[in-house]
Amino acid sequence: LDASGSMYGKWQGKLKMSSAKSILGNMVDSLEQIPNVEMALRVYGHQHKQDCQDTKLEVSFKPGNSGPIKDVLQQITPKGRTPIAYSLEQAATDFPRDPNVRNIIILITDGVEECGGDPCALSRKLQENHVVLKPFVIGLGIDKNLTNRFDCMGKFYNASSEKSFKTIMRVVVSQVLDNTTVQVNLLDESDQPNETDVGMTFSDAETGI
């Protein structure tokens, strides 16, 4: 979770941080009820004003920890910078070592990398080394001219309002819980599900099969 100074900005009449806290609180409550799902919370930009290594695992992975996550969320005050790449690198060490699980990162941010890191290269490295699946990135009112900086990092969604943020969170959670490894939304140019009988071929990027 981004807790850099810009999260104090107004968004749809509310602070971005307030919207994030509310929606995340509801999400962790619902996820806690699902078997075989464990959550953790890592936050960046909330401890110091000008620290490019300001990231901390606030709540570790374990069952039944929605309460501690919500408690920490309420205490967070946005302060600092946006070290996305460094935070992703540290987040890779948060997961328990278990080859039989899927490790998934959901990054929520309202800004781009500010500390000279390369989030896209780091994300590719984590995926290639099978540390995590392709991350989900949720932008809070990101400038449309900057969205290409996130597409290469993971599956990017840009929320334009708190309502769309809620919708995006539901979509992301449904994909996180899906047992399939690929999902195709067959939509026409108006984003409507009217297309059919379209030939497709899938290949594994690593094996070529």
Secondary structure, 3 states (H helix, E strand, C coil): CECCHHHHCEECCEEHHHHHHHHHHHHHHHHHCCCCCCEEEEEECCCCCCCCCCEEEEEEEECCCHHHHHHHHHHCCCCCCCCHHHHHHHHCCCCCCCCCCCCCCEEEECCCCCCCCCHHHHHHHHHHCCCCCCCEEEEECCCHHHCHHHHCCCEEEEECCHHHHHHHHHHHHHHHHCCCCCCCCCCCCCCCCCCCCCCCCCCCCCCCC
